[in-house]
Amino acid sequence: MSFNFLNQNIKPIDPKKVAQLVLPDGTHMQQAAMGTFHSDNPDLIDNMEDIIVESIRLGYRHLDCATAYQNEAVVGRATDKAIKLGLVKRDELFMLSKLWNKHMNPADVIPACEASLKQLQLDYLDMYVVHWPWPNDHPPGCDGDAINPDAVPYIHEMFMEVWEKMTKLKKSGKVKNIGTSNQTQKTMELLLRDTNDFNHPVYNQMELHPLFQQKKLVKYFIDNKVVPSGYMSLGSPRRPGRDRFAEHQADMQHPVIQRLAKETGMTPPAICLAWAHQRENNKVGYVSMAERSEWIKFNLEAATKNVLTTEQMIAIEGDGTHENPGINTNNRLIWGQVFFWPEARVLGHDRDVLWNDRQIFESKADFARFRKAVGEFYKVWKETAVDLPVNYL
Ligand SMILES: NC(=O)c1ccc[n+]([C@@H]2O[C@H](COP(=O)([O-])OP(=O)(O)OC[C@H]3O[C@@H](n4cnc5c(N)ncnc54)[C@H](OP(=O)(O)O)[C@@H]3O)[C@@H](O)[C@H]2O)c1
């Protein structure tokens, strides 16, 4: 059984009152985006079309979609309906979609984008983003620790072959802007090194919430004209099981978030989103997802005004002193272990290997040498060790 929590009596927000982020070409996009990932939640799957129409009615103009969410056709029906109902015009919407890992090879990029356009019932996308930095795919519902033998780490040469097609999409006008998601500083440095004013990535979507602030990386993107935008802004309480670990903390339950909520008369989610809105002088986007009208509106409204004082922002972010350390605990929710490649743990249990840049390669030939050497290393280890503790390969 699924439930519908939409309420047409709730008054919309004037979209003009919502903070805008400006891309290098002058395009404006709402700072707050409506997420469309359903986290495999049946209520959301059944009601997604109505939820998207409702989010547009309530004032959202920026929709965050992806092939991986397996619902672009639903979003397409919803936006078409919203346009026909007169709630919005196409050119008022900022439609973002993402290239899925499975299509991260030169032959598939343009057809994958065209398929997204068709499903979304659009002539162009406002932003097309490479979802993850590698082509590693995993079957739906697979075990969180499953390793695909074809998976590889970040290989810059492979990424640039994909980026060349992203550039073509921009040249063709099917896509107005191109960006990335889940890049590290090193992978972005390589991309910026090899792009120009025309095909420079202008956006990077990344995990950001009060307990996982990624301040240095966010600053790096801003300094390099890449607009950062945060996902899981509320700490993603309904994230899938593969992204849940015993040591995880809940942002909304953190004592400082709770204290600030009491002090301001606001709620813990309001504090999380106020921080998302105000951080770095309102220069960072945020994506959130909700299925009830009250929360959809509430999440958008957070981008209409600054409500936290400097002291309250410091309580969350710190000011670099011991007295005010802030609450960032590097509470990363997505480790992405389903994307690991066979050699990912060659240096031991390196859970951070997707994010710490220890295994990124310039060329396919470099990685082939590394893969061969690791294979030989394990062969000798297996042949010589008295008791090999873990069967890695
Ligand atoms: N680029 C990437 O790799 C990537 C990865 C993950 C996510 N994303 C994007 O980011 C979006 C948001 O991520 P997310 O949904 O995991 O995280 P989230 O927005 O942090 O969390 C959404 C959850 O919080 C609850 N919630 C929403 N508004 C609330 C409010 N005002 N008060 C209390 N609870 C509230 C919702 O509950 P109800 O369901 O009950 O409404 C929902 O379960 C996704 O939909 C997707 O578009 C991108």
The ligand as an SDF file (V2000), in Angstrom:
LIG
                    3D

 48 52  0  0  0  0  0  0  0  0999 V2000
   24.8870   12.7450   -7.4990 N   0  0  0  0  0  0  0  0  0  0  0  0
   24.7340   11.7060   -6.7290 C   0  0  0  0  0  0  0  0  0  0  0  0
   25.5330   10.7550   -6.7630 O   0  0  0  0  0  0  0  0  0  0  0  0
   23.5740   11.6660   -5.7630 C   0  0  0  0  0  0  0  0  0  0  0  0
   23.5930   10.7510   -4.7030 C   0  0  0  0  0  0  0  0  0  0  0  0
   22.5160   10.7520   -3.8170 C   0  0  0  0  0  0  0  0  0  0  0  0
   21.4600   11.6340   -3.9930 C   0  0  0  0  0  0  0  0  0  0  0  0
   21.4440   12.5120   -5.0550 N   0  0  0  0  0  0  0  0  0  0  0  0
   20.3100   13.4590   -5.2660 C   0  0  0  0  0  0  0  0  0  0  0  0
   20.0400   14.1190   -4.0500 O   0  0  0  0  0  0  0  0  0  0  0  0
   18.6470   13.9730   -3.7210 C   0  0  0  0  0  0  0  0  0  0  0  0
   18.4670   14.0360   -2.2230 C   0  0  0  0  0  0  0  0  0  0  0  0
   19.0980   12.9330   -1.6040 O   0  0  0  0  0  0  0  0  0  0  0  0
   18.3510   12.0790   -0.4960 P   0  0  0  0  0  0  0  0  0  0  0  0
   16.9100   12.0030   -0.8250 O   0  0  0  0  0  0  0  0  0  0  0  0
   19.0940   10.8160   -0.3340 O   0  0  0  0  0  0  0  0  0  0  0  0
   18.6520   12.9090    0.8110 O   0  0  0  0  0  0  0  0  0  0  0  0
   17.9230   14.0140    1.6810 P   0  0  0  0  0  0  0  0  0  0  0  0
   17.2520   15.0540    0.8550 O   0  0  0  0  0  0  0  0  0  0  0  0
   18.9640   14.3940    2.6670 O   0  0  0  0  0  0  0  0  0  0  0  0
   16.8410   13.1760    2.4760 O   0  0  0  0  0  0  0  0  0  0  0  0
   15.5450   12.9480    1.9940 C   0  0  0  0  0  0  0  0  0  0  0  0
   14.7650   12.3000    3.1180 C   0  0  0  0  0  0  0  0  0  0  0  0
   14.5890   13.2490    4.1630 O   0  0  0  0  0  0  0  0  0  0  0  0
   13.2250   13.3500    4.5250 C   0  0  0  0  0  0  0  0  0  0  0  0
   12.8720   14.7780    4.5580 N   0  0  0  0  0  0  0  0  0  0  0  0
   12.7980   15.5950    3.4730 C   0  0  0  0  0  0  0  0  0  0  0  0
   12.4510   16.8360    3.8490 N   0  0  0  0  0  0  0  0  0  0  0  0
   12.2960   16.8100    5.1910 C   0  0  0  0  0  0  0  0  0  0  0  0
   11.9420   17.7710    6.1390 C   0  0  0  0  0  0  0  0  0  0  0  0
   11.6850   19.0250    5.7910 N   0  0  0  0  0  0  0  0  0  0  0  0
   11.8690   17.3890    7.4460 N   0  0  0  0  0  0  0  0  0  0  0  0
   12.1680   16.1310    7.8090 C   0  0  0  0  0  0  0  0  0  0  0  0
   12.5130   15.1610    6.9400 N   0  0  0  0  0  0  0  0  0  0  0  0
   12.5770   15.4890    5.6360 C   0  0  0  0  0  0  0  0  0  0  0  0
   12.4280   12.6910    3.4090 C   0  0  0  0  0  0  0  0  0  0  0  0
   11.3970   12.0040    4.0130 O   0  0  0  0  0  0  0  0  0  0  0  0
   10.0440   11.6040    3.2100 P   0  0  0  0  0  0  0  0  0  0  0  0
   10.5070   10.6090    2.2050 O   0  0  0  0  0  0  0  0  0  0  0  0
    9.2110   11.0060    4.2740 O   0  0  0  0  0  0  0  0  0  0  0  0
    9.4840   12.8430    2.5990 O   0  0  0  0  0  0  0  0  0  0  0  0
   13.4230   11.8150    2.7010 C   0  0  0  0  0  0  0  0  0  0  0  0
   13.3090   10.4970    3.1970 O   0  0  0  0  0  0  0  0  0  0  0  0
   18.2340   12.6790   -4.4180 C   0  0  0  0  0  0  0  0  0  0  0  0
   16.8380   12.5870   -4.6180 O   0  0  0  0  0  0  0  0  0  0  0  0
   19.0080   12.7990   -5.7110 C   0  0  0  0  0  0  0  0  0  0  0  0
   18.3000   13.6420   -6.6230 O   0  0  0  0  0  0  0  0  0  0  0  0
   22.5000   12.5430   -5.9230 C   0  0  0  0  0  0  0  0  0  0  0  0
  1  2  1  0
  2  3  2  0
  2  4  1  0
  4  5  1  0
  4 48  2  0
  5  6  2  0
  6  7  1  0
  7  8  2  0
  8  9  1  0
  8 48  1  0
  9 10  1  0
  9 46  1  0
 10 11  1  0
 11 12  1  0
 11 44  1  0
 12 13  1  0
 13 14  1  0
 14 15  2  0
 14 16  1  0
 14 17  1  0
 17 18  1  0
 18 19  2  0
 18 20  1  0
 18 21  1  0
 21 22  1  0
 22 23  1  0
 23 24  1  0
 23 42  1  0
 24 25  1  0
 25 26  1  0
 25 36  1  0
 26 27  1  0
 26 35  1  0
 27 28  2  0
 28 29  1  0
 29 30  1  0
 29 35  2  0
 30 31  1  0
 30 32  2  0
 32 33  1  0
 33 34  2  0
 34 35  1  0
 36 37  1  0
 36 42  1  0
 37 38  1  0
 38 39  2  0
 38 40  1  0
 38 41  1  0
 42 43  1  0
 44 45  1  0
 44 46  1  0
 46 47  1  0
M  CHG  2   8   1  16  -1
M  END
$$$$
